[in-house]
Amino acid sequence: MANRNEEPTSAYAETRSVSVKLDGRASIEHQLDIHVLDLADAPEHAEISLGDVLQGLKYVMDYRIKGGKQPHLDGKLMEKLLDGLLANMAHQTGNLLKQYPTPEADLAFVLFGEFLQEVEEFRTAVGKKSATDLRHYLKFHRRCQPSSSEEERAAAAGVLSLLMAYCPHHDWKELVKEDEHDDVLKLMKEYKDVFSGIGSMPAATVVLPPQALYFDKNAERLAEMYGSNMQTGLASSRIGELAMHYGPNKLPSPPRESALAMFWAQLSDFMVLILIAAAVAQFATKDWEAGVVLMVVVVMNITIGFTQEYKANKALEALLSLSVPQATVIRDGQTQVIDSVGLVPGDIVVLEEGDAVPADLRLCEVAQLEIVEVILTGEALGIPKNTRTIRKRTRRLPLGDCKGNAFMTTVVARGRGKGIVVRTGNHTEIGKISSAITAAPKKQTGLQKKLARLGMWLVAASIFLCVLIIVIGVAYKRDTVETVKVGVSLAVSVIPEGLVAVVTITMALGVVRMSRHNAIVRKLPSVETLGSVDVICSDKTGTLTEGKMGTAELWTSDNSLFSFTHSTNMDPNVGNAQLLSTISLDEALAQAAQPQPAADRSTATDIGKSLEAVPKHLFAANMAFALCNNSNLTYVDEDKAWKSTGDPTEVAMTVAAYKVGFGREWFLNDIGMKKIGEYAFDSERKLMSVIFQQASNVSGTKKGFSPETTFIFAKGAPEGVLANSTHYLPPTPASEQGKNTFRFLEDVEPMPMTDQFVEVVSQQAQQMASGGLRVLALAMRRVSPGDAQSIIGAQVHTAAEQQLCFIGLIGLIDPPKEGVKESVATCKLAGVKVIMITGDHIATATAIAKQLGILDPNLPSMSRAMKGVEVDMLSQEHLAALNPFPVVFARVSPDNKLKIVTALQSRNFSVAMTGDGVNDAPAIKQADVGVAMGIGGTEITKQAADIVLADDNFSTIVEAVREGRGVFDNIQKFVIYLLSCNSAEIYLFLITSLCNLPAPFTTIQILWANIIADVPTSLSLGVEPHETDIMTRTPRPQGEGVLTMSTSLYVLAQGIVMAVLTFGAYLLGYYRHVGGDYLQEQRSVTFVTLTTMQLTYAFYSRSIRNSVFRTGIVGNRWLVAAWIGSMACMIMGVYVPGLNDWLNFVPIGGVGWAVVCVCVVVQFVLVETLKAANRRWGRGGYRRKNNRYNDLHSEMEVRL
């Protein structure tokens, strides 16, 4: 009995223990998730203390995780936590020369080590990071200096030992800056117990290397990681294991839709079915002509829809031809050709000229190798490749910069090479894009949904009215056949059979107009969709900006500040340097601890382009950035334009040199200087230096330095140049002002570097960077000819880049395009949010955004900027819930772009997305309107897009939005006009039926009215010019139909007005106030009255809100012609013998026309009254009334 009682108790205790353990993990993950969100929000919200957030994480670690309490946590959460900690442990304080980790950075560093030791999923996330990323964020070199605290050194030892244990594929030397290895070796000796204890720690799980580009790894190290060999390749025994882990090397097959399926989809469209039903009804009433016309419209609609669908699938079909069938590999020491689907990471692939690259490779051998990457980058020229490692802070390097990698489906243009497979199948660059494109669901456009909804209502209304008319007629014992014919005719008239034709024609005309504004429409329905766009997500470079660098400012060491006019115009004769008013260097040094005053830009003075006019410091800087430069600027006679070659940054400085007046050729040819040495720019040291020597003075002039005068010029990151500078170029003394510039630079005694000067430089660099400028420093050093030869012979950059004399700072920027600021303002007025998404630095992006009016710190809804790493830390739901939503996203990846678009769409926003590279294709396809660049865009991106910009200009998008709004307006005007007119006929028949009066029209008269009053005027409304206030309205809600509550009431009111007035005319004839054969006369007057009012109403329909006195009469010439033609047909039908007999009309006299005129005048008064009421009380119809609009556009109220 006792045993039986113990068993349940034991089982219960075990179950409860598991439950508590699971609940504890969920609770911990919930707390960590909150802290991760706070890590992302802290930079933007002053009320969130970063220190408090990190202390909260420390509490969770110490009391709920540490000591093996929770060794496993959610992997995705750990990845976000890792990104948050890395982003916050890099914070530093101090100046450009002396920097120290902040207390918050130290705490984040400690937390990194503790999570690394305690949580397995955190270790996995760390293992996926590149050594370059870890080196940049961990900054061991800042924590193992002699000046570092004991706590910092101990933490550095602990974290480094853990990384060596759990991330064996990262050598510790890769995690520390090369010139700091000695300090780390000292640290290892100091904490040898920590490092010797590695073996006692839990053994790291053997994990195969993740698929990545590994541009920061050398080939030997990569081969070792994969268990491969540079000479013999992989062993066959390992292929099965690797293939099972990494999967096959093939692209996902896109879903293929047959032509028959596409045809059936068009045929089964609801509006097409309505048209077919209307045609059948017309044939049933023996109106063969109308039935044939309707069937023609059906065929036209199906043909256009099928063609558009076929073109839309071209992007998917293009992916089918991207796979590479075979590859040449080295396995077991033998070169063999295999199917590329069998490639695995670690395989050694041999590339020859003409080969297609079978997978993403890290190159290990090259011989004049050039690869065409047009499919990925749009660049049709071969890209020279090398094997050098690239030390960058991110593994998401732009494809064009990955010179040590080759990508799947690209083609070898020349040379040969060998590479290690690092990514296969879906993990390749083209595989990711292929997956994103094929996974994107097919969506109906907004217009298709709205027309389908409208069609359903109209069909229901037509059936109801048809039955009602027939029931009433039968109840009054009228002729059943005639009643049925009248009912069917009225039911058909309710359906706007010309709707599809008008929509197609209206959008087609919109396409033509948009093409005149350089917007090429690939998918017809996207024309209207643009009109409902809430948000435009735009790339910065080349769309919002000119897409080329220009020199904006130059600060020199005498505290002078210069600006440049027409900085991006490559014509040397256009633009010049200007001197801005600043305080003296002595004053700046005296107040170095305080913020430096801004320069007075209102007093800028032009500087002449002569040696006598150019200040000596400007000339020295000019000489540095002109000669420490490998770009060229030449005039091409064929194109009659200046063309540049070289790095865009160096091109900008070359152009600036011409603006000052002294280009590179001037120094080489006129002065006689020659380059005798160079140390190329390196991303690790962030410097470039050159050695120039004066060969001889130019014959017959006084230009130039003394013979064999030698200078070293350097340019690079400010901190790098300052660290290698011991002096700076002092201000020109008054006694030296008139001295020859060359003699001054030869004889000047540089001033020793001081802390005050470093502080002034640091402030100036920060001020320039905050303005969105890319800041580089310039320096020089005079050496003897003998020293120059020694420096060249040493073949190490440190020999040249030391004891430099600091000259100044140069700031470059890609300036905004002309007209974009005005277009952004137009978007604001139209209630369209503009969001900048760029791969550029956040400081540059926010500065440009402020200039363009996209970001405004004074408006809460337009004040937030976010980095891509912060987007990675947030889930899609959390990103969508951000309030205010960021208006600038910087340093983003293609995945970030897709995530941003999807987040906005989850809040029911209609999003337009721009892009150029193939990496942008998934986001463009996901957006409601995808916009590709015509000049810089790749072919796949253009195929995935709805609209292509021929000029790559943001202003073109705004014009396209204007056109889209106009297209929808015209469709809505057509529908309102047609339904108002047709409903008037229905109301008139209902009134006469209920009053048991004879039908006001015969069947033939109903059809005649539809032919002359509906088709011509309604079609002319489809080409109505846009209303002047179209871009001062807020966007339509995404779910709003063609008819809203207010427009439906408007249709109802207009139909009743025309029906009641016509019924009045009908009654006059009925009581023989008009005379003659009362029924025919009665029907003739009634027909003329209603038709005249319908035709006149077309002019009132040019605007739902604005008075006809504002819209005018003759603005739409097509409408005027249609009105005249329709009136002529109506008059002929009444007065032309034979025709009036066929239509059962009789001529009407003056009294009848008087009745018509009175009805038209009364209609005019009532219509204008309704419009006035709509303007007075219907203003909200143009505003959003839901929270999601107010959240994003709360600062964009439009005063209409």
Summary of the structure (lengths in Angstrom):
residues: 1200
radius of gyration: 38.1
end to end distance: 86.3
largest distance: 122.9
contacts: 4120
relative contact order: 0.07
helix: 54%
strand: 14%
